[in-house]
Amino acid sequence: MKLFVAFVFLVCCAGVCGAIRCYECSYSDGNCADEFSSSGFTPADNCEVCSKVKGEMNGNQFVTRSCETESSSTGCTSGTYQEVDVDICICNTDLCNSAPSISARFAIVAISLVMFLKSL
């Protein structure tokens, strides 16, 4: 059982180390909406973290996905930027900024970590 838990933990955390790939697009691309289709997009390489910014301006929803070359803490936060309410998510696994919500991945890693530590 301990070996299985350790394996699950390693699989979930495999993308945490080293450079990762991220999708890059902006609301002007037309295909960067929250319901994202990655076809036609070439991921950016050598990213430290990926980001996804979602907000609404003048009644229109916008989404921007990008590759960040400087490390940042992961997770999601809401705030106001230039008088626009935005949700910003930072993640650190390959192509993690494609999903509508990246919080499920963090929950899986956290649960795996707890299971691993309990098995020791």
Summary of the structure (lengths in Angstrom):
residues: 120
radius of gyration: 16.1
end to end distance: 10.9
largest distance: 53.9
contacts: 312
relative contact order: 0.24
helix: 32%
strand: 34%
